[in-house]
C-alpha cells in the first residue's frame, strides 16, 4: 500500500485563501499554505508541483516588483535631495552676487559724491 504523508503544519507559512461562490454549493473557503505539501500520488504530484512552482514564480515576481518600487523611491528621494542642494547653492550664489553688486554701486556713489565736492 502507498504511504500516506500528512500535510505540513500550517503555522508560519503565508496563506493563500481560495473560495468559490457559496451559491454554487462550493465548499467553505480553504486556507492553503504557500509551501507545497508532500505529494500523495504521482499523477497529482506533477500538477501540484506545477501549481506550486507557478505560485512561487508569482511570489518572486511580486517581490521583484516591490524591490523595483523601493529602488525607484530611493532614487527619487536622492534626486530631490540633490535638486534641493543645487537650488540652495544657486540661491546663496545669487545672494552673494546681489550683495557684491550693491556694494559696488554704493562705492561708485561714494566716489561720485567725493569727486563732486572737488
ZIBELGI-V312274 format. One record per residue. N is the residue number from 1. NEAR is the number of other ideal C-beta (glycine too) atoms within 10 Angstrom. D_LAST is the distance of its C-alpha to the last C-alpha in Angstrom with 2 decimals. Layout:
BEGIN
n=N near=NEAR d_last=D_LAST
n=N near=NEAR d_last=D_LAST
END
This chain:
BEGIN
n=1 near=3 d_last=124.47
n=2 near=7 d_last=120.70
n=3 near=6 d_last=118.63
n=4 near=7 d_last=116.58
n=5 near=10 d_last=113.15
n=6 near=8 d_last=111.38
n=7 near=11 d_last=107.87
n=8 near=12 d_last=105.06
n=9 near=8 d_last=104.07
n=10 near=12 d_last=101.33
n=11 near=6 d_last=98.97
n=12 near=7 d_last=95.47
n=13 near=13 d_last=95.50
n=14 near=8 d_last=93.34
n=15 near=10 d_last=95.47
n=16 near=13 d_last=95.78
n=17 near=8 d_last=97.51
n=18 near=8 d_last=99.62
n=19 near=11 d_last=101.48
n=20 near=11 d_last=103.41
n=21 near=7 d_last=103.76
n=22 near=10 d_last=106.34
n=23 near=6 d_last=107.78
n=24 near=6 d_last=109.16
n=25 near=7 d_last=111.13
n=26 near=10 d_last=108.86
n=27 near=8 d_last=108.92
n=28 near=7 d_last=106.40
n=29 near=11 d_last=103.04
n=30 near=10 d_last=103.33
n=31 near=11 d_last=100.63
n=32 near=18 d_last=100.71
n=33 near=17 d_last=99.13
n=34 near=12 d_last=96.61
n=35 near=13 d_last=98.38
n=36 near=17 d_last=101.56
n=37 near=14 d_last=104.90
n=38 near=12 d_last=107.64
n=39 near=14 d_last=109.73
n=40 near=15 d_last=113.30
n=41 near=10 d_last=114.54
n=42 near=8 d_last=113.63
n=43 near=9 d_last=113.31
n=44 near=11 d_last=110.94
n=45 near=13 d_last=109.17
n=46 near=11 d_last=107.57
n=47 near=11 d_last=106.39
n=48 near=16 d_last=105.05
n=49 near=12 d_last=103.32
n=50 near=10 d_last=101.69
n=51 near=13 d_last=100.64
n=52 near=16 d_last=99.15
n=53 near=11 d_last=97.47
n=54 near=10 d_last=95.90
n=55 near=15 d_last=94.76
n=56 near=13 d_last=93.24
n=57 near=10 d_last=91.43
n=58 near=11 d_last=90.09
n=59 near=13 d_last=88.90
n=60 near=10 d_last=87.27
n=61 near=10 d_last=85.54
n=62 near=10 d_last=84.27
n=63 near=10 d_last=83.05
n=64 near=10 d_last=81.20
n=65 near=10 d_last=79.63
n=66 near=10 d_last=78.43
n=67 near=10 d_last=76.98
n=68 near=10 d_last=75.16
n=69 near=10 d_last=73.73
n=70 near=10 d_last=72.64
n=71 near=10 d_last=70.90
n=72 near=10 d_last=69.17
n=73 near=10 d_last=67.96
n=74 near=10 d_last=66.65
n=75 near=10 d_last=64.85
n=76 near=10 d_last=63.32
n=77 near=10 d_last=62.18
n=78 near=10 d_last=60.55
n=79 near=10 d_last=58.90
n=80 near=10 d_last=57.46
n=81 near=10 d_last=56.24
n=82 near=10 d_last=54.49
n=83 near=10 d_last=52.91
n=84 near=10 d_last=51.64
n=85 near=10 d_last=50.12
n=86 near=10 d_last=48.51
n=87 near=10 d_last=47.10
n=88 near=10 d_last=45.73
n=89 near=10 d_last=44.15
n=90 near=10 d_last=42.58
n=91 near=10 d_last=41.28
n=92 near=10 d_last=39.71
n=93 near=10 d_last=38.14
n=94 near=10 d_last=36.73
n=95 near=10 d_last=35.42
n=96 near=10 d_last=33.60
n=97 near=10 d_last=32.23
n=98 near=10 d_last=30.89
n=99 near=10 d_last=29.36
n=100 near=10 d_last=27.60
n=101 near=10 d_last=26.38
n=102 near=10 d_last=25.10
n=103 near=10 d_last=23.34
n=104 near=10 d_last=21.76
n=105 near=10 d_last=20.54
n=106 near=10 d_last=19.16
n=107 near=10 d_last=17.25
n=108 near=10 d_last=15.91
n=109 near=10 d_last=14.87
n=110 near=10 d_last=13.08
n=111 near=10 d_last=11.26
n=112 near=9 d_last=10.33
n=113 near=9 d_last=9.24
n=114 near=9 d_last=7.08
n=115 near=8 d_last=5.54
n=116 near=7 d_last=5.45
n=117 near=5 d_last=3.78
n=118 near=4 d_last=0.00
END
